[in-house]
């Protein structure tokens, strides 16, 4: 995932998500052809039938998302993000 700042990169890396630092990538790159993505998914174990969900958190005012302690308490979850 490409992040806009070091804070986001650090947070995502702590969750095991590979990151690179960069900005506004939607406007600055040419995508690979569809077969490139299909091959990457197959190499990761995709069966070519299961739907794939892609998330692109880009809203600069809500990312990186920080959970409030009250959200953890209401869900009975003592983990902190």
Secondary structure, DSSP 8 states (H G I E B T S, - for coil): -EESSHHHHHHHHHTT---EE-S-GGGT-----HHHHHHHHHHTT--SSS---------TTT-S----HHHHHHHT-----
